[in-house]
Amino acid sequence: MAVSTSQPTHHRRRTQEQLLLEYMQRLESRRVGRKAVRINISELMPANKRDHHIRAAVNSFEGLVSDLQGQLFTLNNQDLFFVYKSDAHYRVEDVGQKIKFLFGDDTLFDEKDDGEARFIQWFDVEHDYDDVLSQIQDMVEDKPVEAKAQTRSNVRAQLKARQDHGSPLTPDILGRAVKALKRTDLSNLVRRQFICSISKKLIPKQIFSEVYISINDLRQTMLPDINLTSNRWLFQHLTESLDRRILSMLAKSDQFSFSGDISFNVNVSTILSPEFMQFDESISAARRGSMVLEVQPLDIFSDLGAFLFAREFVREKGYRLCLDGLTHQTMSMFDRTRVGVDYMKIHWDSELIDGGQEALDRLTALIDEAGKETVIMTRCDNREAVDFGRSVGIGMFQGHFVEHLIAEDDRRRQLLKLKHNIERS
């Protein structure tokens, strides 16, 4: 008699899709006050879907799960599906934005119109229960087809990334790039952009300037066929090498000298490195007081203990700190005084205008809480950004439009000076 190799269904290990379906079916009579969110990790480039990326995203929900606010499912295609109580919605929104931070350099978000909407999908389980249940049933029934479609999607994403941005950054390429950085003169790649307050008549007043190495110029000079930002973690290692070069150049006044207060981006790991200690010892107390160190939110999330230690060290030395890289969605996650920074930078986004009065009031309240004279709006490429920023109480601005205003103001001053000289003559 032939022995069957198939096992009864109840002996098979159930998939996360099946467990999610069973969970939703049990929830039918208790769906009041329930919502759900799907984080579409599968939409990202393959380089951003490694195990440690998935673990970081899953761990972001740990607090909500332990507080019994919801149930998390990791689907076969690596998407995350979280069903939760409506009372926890703001906490879930914050988690969604933190996860978006992890993958913010993915090509998905180059599609400004719908990149975020494709990455994070929201569901109202209470009112749209049948639709949500139907979608989950489709996941269970059509999983092989979905997997094939996802493979095709990944290939397309890889091809698009290669065509638009070059080949991915790999550890081997990074190693060669770091060695090359040590022997390359980068002074011609250093850029300066001013942070200004702007009057009602659009007259800029320079507060300090940011000094940075242009990543685009660096890529064109050294690695024209490589997408330097394709892997966030490798890119961070590259920026640490750039940090050390910036420190070296700032310590040598003969390389370049900038008047006024300056800021520059620096990783927390760089602040705690021997190179920063050497830099600190080489400059005077007065120069320390004229420098603003800009740190990224992801750097804080990665190792809060290291950040707190670095923060106390630099503040004691007299440096100022700026939290860079915030958006209108993520600003609410940071209390400026509790984080212990002097300034906060929020990126301009035209979506701010479309958010309605409620979003406007919320942002205004956040800026009031942080302190109007401590918030900087960056990426201001047009007057619309400055006008909006002023309307919500922002006191400082940075971007191409600000540089245009500075140039216009310089021309105006030169014309006035010429006029006075002619009148005196």
C-alpha positions in Angstrom: 0.0 0.0 0.0 1.3 3.3 -1.0 2.0 5.7 1.9 0.7 9.3 1.4 3.4 11.9 1.9 0.9 14.7 2.4 0.0 15.7 6.0 -3.4 16.8 7.3 -3.9 20.5 7.1 -4.0 20.9 10.9 -0.5 19.6 11.2 1.0 22.1 8.8 2.5 25.3 10.2 0.0 28.0 9.5 1.3 31.1 7.7 1.1 34.6 9.1 -1.6 35.4 6.4 -3.7 32.5 7.7 -3.2 33.6 11.3 -4.2 37.1 10.3 -7.3 35.8 8.6 -8.3 33.8 11.6 -7.7 36.8 13.9 -9.8 39.1 11.8 -12.6 36.5 11.6 -12.6 36.3 15.5 -12.7 40.1 15.6 -15.9 40.3 13.6 -18.1 40.7 16.7 -15.5 42.9 18.4 -14.5 45.2 15.6 -15.8 48.5 17.1 -13.0 50.9 17.7 -10.5 48.9 15.7 -8.1 50.1 12.9 -5.2 48.5 11.0 -2.1 49.6 9.2 0.0 47.8 6.5 3.7 48.7 6.1 4.6 47.7 2.6 8.2 46.7 3.0 7.8 44.7 -0.2 7.6 48.0 -2.1 11.2 48.9 -1.2 14.4 48.1 -3.0 16.0 44.7 -2.2 19.0 46.4 -0.5 16.6 47.9 2.1 14.8 44.6 2.9 17.6 42.7 4.7 16.9 40.9 8.0 18.2 43.7 10.3 15.9 46.2 8.5 12.9 44.0 9.0 13.8 43.4 12.7 14.1 47.1 13.3 10.7 47.7 11.8 9.1 44.9 13.8 10.7 46.1 17.0 9.1 49.5 16.5 5.8 47.9 17.4 7.1 46.2 20.5 5.7 48.8 22.9 2.2 48.7 21.4 2.1 44.9 21.5 3.4 44.7 25.1 0.7 47.2 26.1 -1.9 45.0 24.5 -2.9 47.7 22.1 -2.8 45.5 19.0 -1.5 42.4 17.2 1.3 42.4 14.6 1.7 40.0 11.7 4.7 39.7 9.4 3.5 38.6 6.0 5.3 36.2 3.6 6.4 39.1 1.4 7.9 40.9 4.5 5.0 43.4 4.8 3.8 44.2 8.3 0.1 44.2 9.2 -0.9 45.7 12.5 -4.4 45.6 13.9 -4.9 47.9 16.8 -7.3 49.8 19.1 -8.4 53.2 17.9 -7.2 54.8 21.1 -3.6 54.0 20.1 -3.9 55.6 16.7 -1.4 58.5 17.4 1.1 56.1 18.8 0.8 53.9 15.7 1.2 57.0 13.5 4.5 57.8 15.3 5.7 54.3 14.8 4.8 54.5 11.1 6.9 57.7 10.7 9.8 56.1 12.6 9.8 53.2 10.2 9.6 55.6 7.2 12.8 57.2 8.7 14.6 53.9 8.5 13.9 53.7 4.7 13.7 57.4 3.8 16.4 57.1 1.2 14.6 54.4 -0.8 13.7 55.2 -4.4 10.0 54.6 -3.5 10.0 58.0 -1.9 11.4 59.7 -5.0 7.8 59.4 -6.3 6.7 62.4 -4.3 3.0 62.1 -5.1 2.2 58.7 -3.8 5.4 57.1 -2.4 4.4 57.4 1.2 0.8 56.3 0.5 2.1 53.2 -1.2 4.4 52.5 1.8 1.9 53.0 4.6 -1.8 52.0 4.1 -4.4 52.7 6.7 -7.7 50.8 7.3 -10.8 51.4 9.4 -11.7 47.9 10.5 -14.8 49.0 12.3 -16.5 50.6 9.2 -14.8 48.7 6.4 -14.6 45.3 8.0 -15.8 43.4 4.9 -13.3 45.1 2.6 -10.4 44.5 4.9 -11.4 40.9 5.4 -11.7 40.4 1.6 -8.2 41.7 1.1 -6.8 39.4 3.7 -8.6 36.4 2.1 -7.0 37.3 -1.2 -3.6 37.2 0.5 -4.2 33.7 1.7 -5.7 32.4 -1.6 -3.4 34.1 -4.1 -0.1 34.0 -2.3 1.9 32.2 -5.0 0.7 34.7 -7.7 1.5 37.6 -5.3 5.0 36.3 -4.7 5.6 36.1 -8.5 4.3 39.7 -8.9 6.5 40.8 -6.1 9.6 39.3 -7.7 8.8 41.2 -10.9 8.3 44.3 -8.8 11.7 43.9 -7.2 13.4 43.4 -10.5 11.7 46.6 -11.8 12.8 48.5 -8.7 16.4 47.3 -9.1 16.4 48.3 -12.8 14.9 51.7 -12.0 17.5 52.3 -9.3 20.3 51.3 -11.6 19.1 53.6 -14.4 18.2 56.6 -12.2 20.9 56.4 -9.5 23.6 54.0 -10.4 24.6 50.6 -9.0 24.1 50.0 -5.2 26.8 50.9 -2.7 28.5 47.7 -1.4 30.9 47.1 1.5 33.7 46.5 -1.0 33.0 49.8 -2.9 32.7 51.6 0.5 36.1 50.3 1.6 37.7 51.6 -1.5 35.9 55.0 -1.3 36.9 55.5 2.4 40.6 54.9 1.4 40.3 57.3 -1.5 38.8 60.0 0.8 41.9 60.0 3.0 44.1 61.1 0.1 41.7 63.3 -1.9 41.5 67.1 -1.6 37.9 67.7 -0.8 38.1 71.5 -0.2 36.6 72.2 -3.7 33.6 70.1 -2.7 32.8 72.1 0.5 29.6 74.2 0.2 28.1 76.8 2.5 24.5 77.7 2.9 23.1 80.4 5.2 20.4 80.2 7.9 18.6 83.5 8.0 15.8 85.3 9.7 13.6 87.0 7.1 11.6 90.2 7.5 8.2 91.0 6.1 9.9 92.8 3.3 12.0 89.7 2.5 15.2 91.2 3.9 17.4 88.3 5.1 19.5 88.6 8.3 22.3 86.0 8.5 22.3 84.0 11.8 24.8 81.2 10.9 25.8 79.1 8.0 25.9 75.4 7.4 29.2 73.9 6.0 28.9 70.6 4.2 30.4 68.4 1.5 28.2 68.1 -1.5 27.3 64.4 -1.8 26.2 64.8 -5.5 29.5 66.5 -6.3 31.4 63.8 -4.4 29.7 61.1 -6.3 30.4 62.7 -9.7 34.0 63.2 -8.7 34.8 59.8 -7.2 32.0 57.3 -7.9 29.9 58.5 -10.8 28.3 55.0 -11.4 27.4 54.3 -7.7 24.3 55.3 -5.8 25.9 56.4 -2.5 22.6 56.5 -0.6 21.2 53.1 -1.8 22.1 51.5 1.6 21.4 53.7 4.6 23.8 51.9 6.9 26.7 51.8 4.5 26.0 55.5 3.6 26.3 56.3 7.4 29.8 54.7 7.4 30.7 56.9 4.5 29.4 60.1 6.2 31.5 59.2 9.3 34.5 59.4 7.0 33.3 62.7 5.7 32.8 63.9 9.2 36.5 63.3 10.0 37.5 65.2 6.8 35.3 68.2 7.7 36.8 68.2 11.3 40.3 68.1 9.8 39.6 71.0 7.5 37.9 73.1 10.2 40.9 72.5 12.5 43.2 73.9 9.8 42.4 77.6 9.3 44.7 77.7 6.2 42.4 75.2 4.3 39.4 77.4 4.5 38.1 80.0 6.8 34.4 81.0 7.2 33.4 84.2 9.0 30.5 84.0 11.5 29.0 81.1 13.3 28.9 77.8 11.4 27.1 74.5 11.6 28.0 71.1 10.2 26.5 67.6 10.3 28.1 65.0 12.5 27.3 61.5 13.5 27.1 60.7 17.3 29.8 58.0 16.8 32.1 60.8 15.3 31.5 63.0 18.4 32.7 60.1 20.6 35.7 59.3 18.4 39.4 60.2 19.0 39.3 62.4 15.9 36.7 64.7 17.5 38.7 64.8 20.7 41.8 65.9 18.7 39.7 68.5 16.9 38.3 69.8 20.2 41.7 70.2 21.6 43.0 72.1 18.6 40.4 74.9 18.7 39.8 77.7 21.2 36.8 78.0 23.5 35.6 81.0 21.5 35.5 78.9 18.3 33.6 76.1 20.1 30.9 78.7 21.0 30.5 79.6 17.3 29.9 76.1 16.2 26.5 74.2 15.9 26.7 70.4 15.6 23.8 68.9 13.6 22.6 65.4 14.4 20.0 63.2 12.7 16.9 61.6 14.4 17.9 58.2 13.2 21.3 58.6 15.0 19.4 59.3 18.2 17.1 56.3 17.7 20.0 54.0 16.9 21.7 54.4 20.3 20.0 56.8 22.8 22.6 56.2 25.5 25.4 57.2 23.2 23.6 60.3 22.1 22.9 61.4 25.7 26.6 60.9 26.6 27.7 62.9 23.5 25.2 65.6 24.1 26.4 66.3 27.7 30.0 66.3 26.4 29.5 68.8 23.7 27.2 71.1 25.7 29.8 71.2 28.5 32.4 72.2 26.0 30.3 75.1 24.7 29.1 73.7 21.3 25.4 74.1 20.4 23.3 71.3 19.0 20.7 71.2 16.2 18.3 68.3 15.4 18.2 68.0 11.6 16.0 66.0 9.3 12.6 66.5 10.8 9.3 66.7 8.9 5.9 68.0 9.9 4.9 64.5 10.7 7.9 63.6 12.9 8.4 66.9 14.7 5.8 65.9 17.3 8.1 63.0 18.4 10.7 65.3 19.8 10.5 67.8 22.7 13.3 70.2 22.0 14.1 70.8 25.7 14.0 67.2 26.7 16.2 66.1 23.7 18.5 68.9 24.8 19.1 70.7 21.5 19.3 74.4 20.7 17.7 74.2 17.3 15.4 72.0 15.3 15.3 71.8 11.5 12.0 71.0 9.7 11.9 70.3 6.0 9.6 72.4 3.8 7.0 70.3 2.0 4.2 71.7 -0.2 1.8 69.2 1.4 1.9 71.4 4.5 -0.4 73.9 2.7 -2.9 71.1 1.8 -3.2 69.8 5.4 -6.1 72.0 6.4 -6.6 74.2 9.4 -6.3 71.4 12.0 -2.8 70.4 10.7 -1.9 74.1 10.6 -2.9 74.6 14.2 -1.1 71.5 15.3 2.2 72.6 13.6 1.8 76.1 15.0 1.4 74.7 18.5 4.5 72.5 18.0 6.6 75.5 17.0 5.3 77.6 19.9 6.3 74.7 22.3 9.8 74.4 20.8 10.3 78.1 20.7 9.8 80.2 17.5 13.4 81.4 17.4 14.8 77.9 17.6 13.0 76.3 14.6 14.6 76.4 11.1 12.7 75.6 8.0 15.0 74.0 5.4 14.8 73.2 1.7 13.0 76.6 1.0 13.3 76.8 -2.7 10.5 79.3 -3.3 8.7 82.2 -1.6 5.8 80.0 -0.8 8.0 78.1 1.8 9.1 81.3 3.5 5.5 82.8 3.6 4.1 79.6 5.1 6.9 79.3 7.6 6.4 82.9 8.8 2.6 82.2 9.1 3.2 79.4 11.6 5.8 81.3 13.6 9.1 79.9 12.2 11.9 82.3 12.7 14.7 81.0 10.5 15.0 79.7 7.0 17.5 77.9 4.8 17.5 76.9 1.1 18.0 78.1 -2.5 15.4 80.9 -2.2 17.1 82.2 0.9 20.4 82.3 -1.0 18.6 84.2 -3.8 17.4 86.8 -1.2 21.0 87.1 0.2 22.3 87.8 -3.4 19.5 90.3 -4.0 20.2 92.1 -0.7 24.0 92.2 -1.6 23.2 93.8 -5.0 20.9 96.3 -3.3 23.5 97.3 -0.8 26.1 97.6 -3.5 23.8 99.9 -5.6 23.1 102.0 -2.5 26.8 102.3 -1.7 27.5 103.3 -5.4 24.7 105.8 -5.2 26.1 107.4 -2.0 29.6 107.5 -3.5 28.3 109.3 -6.6 26.4 111.8 -4.4 29.5 112.5 -2.3 31.5 113.1 -5.5 
